[in-house]
Amino acid sequence: MTGRLLPTILILPGTVLVLVPAIIFWAAAGTGYAGNWAGLGQGQLWAGVGSLAAGLLLAGWTLRLFATVGQGTPAPWDPPQKLVVRGPYRHVRNPMISSVLLMLAGEALLYQSWPLAAWGLLFFAANAVYFPLSEEKGLERRFGGDYRTYKANVPRWFPRIRPWQPADE
């Protein structure tokens, strides 16, 4: 599992969570917007650490489900062979993106960085456009009626409280 997932983790979330923030910090150096730890309050510290930890746990869970249940990865070059509708996928259709957003929020809180927060909003906006226009159409082609039923019952971004139960379970 790790061998298939490692390139995916390094390229996809690695770019969003490490490379782009590093570029933001480099570009904002000396402006006062690059972020810093000075003046970080206890509440902000715990909120940032909690958000990062929750994001990491959710990312690990979703990646494991993609590998074990879906028999693939989130990468377009090695997609899941089966539709994953277990765990967090019963509450929300895009928990991987949710995990990245949680980690970006944690970074923005810990570094006290408005540019990082803006990057998180831009990342969300890009995905809010990409998923309905491209990703979901591809999933409908690959998984047909199963995906359409799933899509009709599970929200894209804001989790449902009670997990959706597919009819075949």
Phi and psi in degrees as GROMACS dihedral restraints (atoms count N, CA, C in turn):
[ dihedral_restraints ]
;  ai    aj    ak    al  type     phi  dphi    fc
    3     4     5     6     1   -62.6    20    10
    4     5     6     7     1   -39.3    20    10
    6     7     8     9     1   -60.3    20    10
    7     8     9    10     1   -38.4    20    10
    9    10    11    12     1   -76.6    20    10
   10    11    12    13     1   -33.9    20    10
   12    13    14    15     1   -82.8    20    10
   13    14    15    16     1   -27.9    20    10
   15    16    17    18     1   -56.1    20    10
   16    17    18    19     1   -49.4    20    10
   18    19    20    21     1   -60.9    20    10
   19    20    21    22     1   -37.2    20    10
   21    22    23    24     1   -62.6    20    10
   22    23    24    25     1   -45.2    20    10
   24    25    26    27     1   -65.5    20    10
   25    26    27    28     1   -43.1    20    10
   27    28    29    30     1   -66.6    20    10
   28    29    30    31     1   -40.8    20    10
   30    31    32    33     1   -81.9    20    10
   31    32    33    34     1   -50.7    20    10
   33    34    35    36     1   -79.2    20    10
   34    35    36    37     1   -73.4    20    10
   36    37    38    39     1   -66.7    20    10
   37    38    39    40     1   -28.9    20    10
   39    40    41    42     1   -58.9    20    10
   40    41    42    43     1   -39.6    20    10
   42    43    44    45     1   -65.7    20    10
   43    44    45    46     1   -46.5    20    10
   45    46    47    48     1   -70.0    20    10
   46    47    48    49     1   -39.4    20    10
   48    49    50    51     1   -95.7    20    10
   49    50    51    52     1   -20.4    20    10
   51    52    53    54     1  -120.3    20    10
   52    53    54    55     1   -56.7    20    10
   54    55    56    57     1   -64.4    20    10
   55    56    57    58     1   -53.1    20    10
   57    58    59    60     1   -62.8    20    10
   58    59    60    61     1   -45.7    20    10
   60    61    62    63     1   -58.8    20    10
   61    62    63    64     1   -37.7    20    10
   63    64    65    66     1   -63.0    20    10
   64    65    66    67     1   -41.1    20    10
   66    67    68    69     1   -65.0    20    10
   67    68    69    70     1   -40.6    20    10
   69    70    71    72     1   -61.1    20    10
   70    71    72    73     1   -47.3    20    10
   72    73    74    75     1   -62.3    20    10
   73    74    75    76     1   -41.4    20    10
   75    76    77    78     1   -62.7    20    10
   76    77    78    79     1   -46.7    20    10
   78    79    80    81     1   -67.0    20    10
   79    80    81    82     1   -31.1    20    10
   81    82    83    84     1   -94.1    20    10
   82    83    84    85     1     1.7    20    10
   84    85    86    87     1   -55.5    20    10
   85    86    87    88     1   132.2    20    10
   87    88    89    90     1    82.1    20    10
   88    89    90    91     1    -1.2    20    10
   90    91    92    93     1   -95.6    20    10
   91    92    93    94     1   -14.5    20    10
   93    94    95    96     1    89.4    20    10
   94    95    96    97     1    -4.4    20    10
   96    97    98    99     1  -106.7    20    10
   97    98    99   100     1     1.9    20    10
   99   100   101   102     1   -70.3    20    10
  100   101   102   103     1   -20.5    20    10
  102   103   104   105     1    99.6    20    10
  103   104   105   106     1   150.9    20    10
  105   106   107   108     1  -161.8    20    10
  106   107   108   109     1   169.1    20    10
  108   109   110   111     1   -94.0    20    10
  109   110   111   112     1   -14.6    20    10
  111   112   113   114     1   -62.5    20    10
  112   113   114   115     1   133.3    20    10
  114   115   116   117     1    78.2    20    10
  115   116   117   118     1    11.1    20    10
  117   118   119   120     1   -71.1    20    10
  118   119   120   121     1   118.0    20    10
  120   121   122   123     1   -79.8    20    10
  121   122   123   124     1   162.8    20    10
  123   124   125   126     1   -58.4    20    10
  124   125   126   127     1   -44.6    20    10
  126   127   128   129     1   -61.2    20    10
  127   128   129   130     1   -44.0    20    10
  129   130   131   132     1   -67.1    20    10
  130   131   132   133     1   -38.9    20    10
  132   133   134   135     1   -59.8    20    10
  133   134   135   136     1   -50.8    20    10
  135   136   137   138     1   -67.7    20    10
  136   137   138   139     1   -36.5    20    10
  138   139   140   141     1   -64.7    20    10
  139   140   141   142     1   -42.6    20    10
  141   142   143   144     1   -65.7    20    10
  142   143   144   145     1   -47.2    20    10
  144   145   146   147     1   -64.6    20    10
  145   146   147   148     1   -42.5    20    10
  147   148   149   150     1   -62.2    20    10
  148   149   150   151     1   -42.2    20    10
  150   151   152   153     1   -65.3    20    10
  151   152   153   154     1   -44.0    20    10
  153   154   155   156     1   -61.7    20    10
  154   155   156   157     1   -46.0    20    10
  156   157   158   159     1   -63.8    20    10
  157   158   159   160     1   -45.1    20    10
  159   160   161   162     1   -61.4    20    10
  160   161   162   163     1   -42.2    20    10
  162   163   164   165     1   -63.1    20    10
  163   164   165   166     1   -42.6    20    10
  165   166   167   168     1   -64.1    20    10
  166   167   168   169     1   -44.2    20    10
  168   169   170   171     1   -63.0    20    10
  169   170   171   172     1   -45.1    20    10
  171   172   173   174     1   -64.2    20    10
  172   173   174   175     1   -41.5    20    10
  174   175   176   177     1   -61.5    20    10
  175   176   177   178     1   -45.8    20    10
  177   178   179   180     1   -60.6    20    10
  178   179   180   181     1   -42.9    20    10
  180   181   182   183     1   -62.9    20    10
  181   182   183   184     1   -47.9    20    10
  183   184   185   186     1   -68.0    20    10
  184   185   186   187     1   -39.2    20    10
  186   187   188   189     1   -63.8    20    10
  187   188   189   190     1   -40.5    20    10
  189   190   191   192     1   -63.3    20    10
  190   191   192   193     1   -42.6    20    10
  192   193   194   195     1   -63.3    20    10
  193   194   195   196     1   -40.9    20    10
  195   196   197   198     1   -60.6    20    10
  196   197   198   199     1   -41.5    20    10
  198   199   200   201     1   -72.8    20    10
  199   200   201   202     1   -44.1    20    10
  201   202   203   204     1   -86.0    20    10
  202   203   204   205     1   -46.9    20    10
  204   205   206   207     1   -85.3    20    10
  205   206   207   208     1   -47.7    20    10
  207   208   209   210     1   -80.8    20    10
  208   209   210   211     1   -16.2    20    10
  210   211   212   213     1    56.6    20    10
  211   212   213   214     1    47.1    20    10
  213   214   215   216     1  -168.0    20    10
  214   215   216   217     1  -159.5    20    10
  216   217   218   219     1  -133.2    20    10
  217   218   219   220     1   173.5    20    10
  219   220   221   222     1   -74.4    20    10
  220   221   222   223     1    -8.2    20    10
  222   223   224   225     1   -75.0    20    10
  223   224   225   226     1   141.4    20    10
  225   226   227   228     1   -62.4    20    10
  226   227   228   229     1   -24.2    20    10
  228   229   230   231     1   -83.4    20    10
  229   230   231   232     1    -6.9    20    10
  231   232   233   234     1  -150.3    20    10
  232   233   234   235     1    61.7    20    10
  234   235   236   237     1   -73.4    20    10
  235   236   237   238     1   161.8    20    10
  237   238   239   240     1   -61.8    20    10
  238   239   240   241     1   145.3    20    10
  240   241   242   243     1   -89.4    20    10
  241   242   243   244     1   -19.0    20    10
  243   244   245   246     1  -126.7    20    10
  244   245   246   247     1   147.6    20    10
  246   247   248   249     1   -69.8    20    10
  247   248   249   250     1   127.4    20    10
  249   250   251   252     1   -95.5    20    10
  250   251   252   253     1   116.6    20    10
  252   253   254   255     1  -132.7    20    10
  253   254   255   256     1    42.1    20    10
  255   256   257   258     1  -118.1    20    10
  256   257   258   259     1   167.8    20    10
  258   259   260   261     1    55.2    20    10
  259   260   261   262     1  -131.0    20    10
  261   262   263   264     1   -65.4    20    10
  262   263   264   265     1   -20.1    20    10
  264   265   266   267     1   -68.7    20    10
  265   266   267   268     1   -11.5    20    10
  267   268   269   270     1   -83.3    20    10
  268   269   270   271     1   -12.4    20    10
  270   271   272   273     1  -104.7    20    10
  271   272   273   274     1   -35.8    20    10
  273   274   275   276     1  -150.7    20    10
  274   275   276   277     1   144.5    20    10
  276   277   278   279     1   -76.1    20    10
  277   278   279   280     1   -20.9    20    10
  279   280   281   282     1  -126.9    20    10
  280   281   282   283     1    57.6    20    10
  282   283   284   285     1   -66.9    20    10
  283   284   285   286     1   -23.0    20    10
  285   286   287   288     1   -66.1    20    10
  286   287   288   289     1   -43.6    20    10
  288   289   290   291     1   -65.8    20    10
  289   290   291   292     1   -39.1    20    10
  291   292   293   294     1   -58.9    20    10
  292   293   294   295     1   -39.7    20    10
  294   295   296   297     1   -65.5    20    10
  295   296   297   298     1   -40.3    20    10
  297   298   299   300     1   -66.6    20    10
  298   299   300   301     1   -40.5    20    10
  300   301   302   303     1   -63.3    20    10
  301   302   303   304     1   -39.6    20    10
  303   304   305   306     1   -61.6    20    10
  304   305   306   307     1   -42.3    20    10
  306   307   308   309     1   -68.6    20    10
  307   308   309   310     1   -39.0    20    10
  309   310   311   312     1   -63.0    20    10
  310   311   312   313     1   -40.5    20    10
  312   313   314   315     1   -63.0    20    10
  313   314   315   316     1   -41.9    20    10
  315   316   317   318     1   -61.1    20    10
  316   317   318   319     1   -43.3    20    10
  318   319   320   321     1   -61.8    20    10
  319   320   321   322     1   -46.0    20    10
  321   322   323   324     1   -61.9    20    10
  322   323   324   325     1   -40.1    20    10
  324   325   326   327     1   -67.0    20    10
  325   326   327   328     1   -46.6    20    10
  327   328   329   330     1   -67.4    20    10
  328   329   330   331     1   -37.9    20    10
  330   331   332   333     1   -89.7    20    10
  331   332   333   334     1    -3.2    20    10
  333   334   335   336     1    50.7    20    10
  334   335   336   337     1    50.9    20    10
  336   337   338   339     1  -117.1    20    10
  337   338   339   340     1   111.7    20    10
  339   340   341   342     1   -65.2    20    10
  340   341   342   343     1   -40.1    20    10
  342   343   344   345     1   -60.6    20    10
  343   344   345   346     1   -35.8    20    10
  345   346   347   348     1   -67.7    20    10
  346   347   348   349     1   -39.6    20    10
  348   349   350   351     1   -62.5    20    10
  349   350   351   352     1   -41.2    20    10
  351   352   353   354     1   -63.7    20    10
  352   353   354   355     1   -39.3    20    10
  354   355   356   357     1   -61.1    20    10
  355   356   357   358     1   -41.9    20    10
  357   358   359   360     1   -59.8    20    10
  358   359   360   361     1   -42.9    20    10
  360   361   362   363     1   -65.5    20    10
  361   362   363   364     1   -41.2    20    10
  363   364   365   366     1   -64.1    20    10
  364   365   366   367     1   -41.9    20    10
  366   367   368   369     1   -60.8    20    10
  367   368   369   370     1   -44.2    20    10
  369   370   371   372     1   -63.1    20    10
  370   371   372   373     1   -46.7    20    10
  372   373   374   375     1   -59.3    20    10
  373   374   375   376     1   -42.9    20    10
  375   376   377   378     1   -61.8    20    10
  376   377   378   379     1   -41.6    20    10
  378   379   380   381     1   -71.2    20    10
  379   380   381   382     1   -33.2    20    10
  381   382   383   384     1   -64.3    20    10
  382   383   384   385     1   -27.0    20    10
  384   385   386   387     1   -86.7    20    10
  385   386   387   388     1   -45.4    20    10
  387   388   389   390     1   -62.9    20    10
  388   389   390   391     1   -46.5    20    10
  390   391   392   393     1   -60.2    20    10
  391   392   393   394     1   -52.9    20    10
  393   394   395   396     1   -69.0    20    10
  394   395   396   397     1   -29.7    20    10
  396   397   398   399     1   -83.6    20    10
  397   398   399   400     1   -26.6    20    10
  399   400   401   402     1  -130.2    20    10
  400   401   402   403     1   -62.3    20    10
  402   403   404   405     1   -55.9    20    10
  403   404   405   406     1   -49.2    20    10
  405   406   407   408     1   -66.6    20    10
  406   407   408   409     1   -34.7    20    10
  408   409   410   411     1   -63.9    20    10
  409   410   411   412     1   -41.5    20    10
  411   412   413   414     1   -64.6    20    10
  412   413   414   415     1   -39.3    20    10
  414   415   416   417     1   -66.8    20    10
  415   416   417   418     1   -37.2    20    10
  417   418   419   420     1   -64.2    20    10
  418   419   420   421     1   -40.1    20    10
  420   421   422   423     1   -65.2    20    10
  421   422   423   424     1   -41.5    20    10
  423   424   425   426     1   -77.0    20    10
  424   425   426   427     1   -38.5    20    10
  426   427   428   429     1  -114.7    20    10
  427   428   429   430     1    -3.0    20    10
  429   430   431   432     1    57.0    20    10
  430   431   432   433     1  -133.2    20    10
  432   433   434   435     1   -61.6    20    10
  433   434   435   436     1   -32.0    20    10
  435   436   437   438     1   -60.0    20    10
  436   437   438   439     1   -44.1    20    10
  438   439   440   441     1   -69.8    20    10
  439   440   441   442     1   -39.6    20    10
  441   442   443   444     1   -61.5    20    10
  442   443   444   445     1   -40.3    20    10
  444   445   446   447     1   -64.4    20    10
  445   446   447   448     1   -45.5    20    10
  447   448   449   450     1   -59.1    20    10
  448   449   450   451     1   -48.2    20    10
  450   451   452   453     1   -60.9    20    10
  451   452   453   454     1   -35.6    20    10
  453   454   455   456     1   -72.5    20    10
  454   455   456   457     1   -19.1    20    10
  456   457   458   459     1  -111.0    20    10
  457   458   459   460     1   -16.9    20    10
  459   460   461   462     1  -123.3    20    10
  460   461   462   463     1   126.1    20    10
  462   463   464   465     1   -68.6    20    10
  463   464   465   466     1   153.6    20    10
  465   466   467   468     1   -69.0    20    10
  466   467   468   469     1   -47.5    20    10
  468   469   470   471     1  -120.6    20    10
  469   470   471   472     1   -37.3    20    10
  471   472   473   474     1  -104.3    20    10
  472   473   474   475     1   113.9    20    10
  474   475   476   477     1   -60.1    20    10
  475   476   477   478     1   142.9    20    10
  477   478   479   480     1   -79.9    20    10
  478   479   480   481     1   148.8    20    10
  480   481   482   483     1   -68.0    20    10
  481   482   483   484     1   -52.6    20    10
  483   484   485   486     1   -90.2    20    10
  484   485   486   487     1   134.7    20    10
  486   487   488   489     1   -65.7    20    10
  487   488   489   490     1   140.6    20    10
  489   490   491   492     1   -71.4    20    10
  490   491   492   493     1   137.1    20    10
  492   493   494   495     1  -111.5    20    10
  493   494   495   496     1   111.9    20    10
  495   496   497   498     1   -60.6    20    10
  496   497   498   499     1   149.3    20    10
  498   499   500   501     1   -61.7    20    10
  499   500   501   502     1   -28.9    20    10
  501   502   503   504     1   -83.0    20    10
  502   503   504   505     1     7.3    20    10
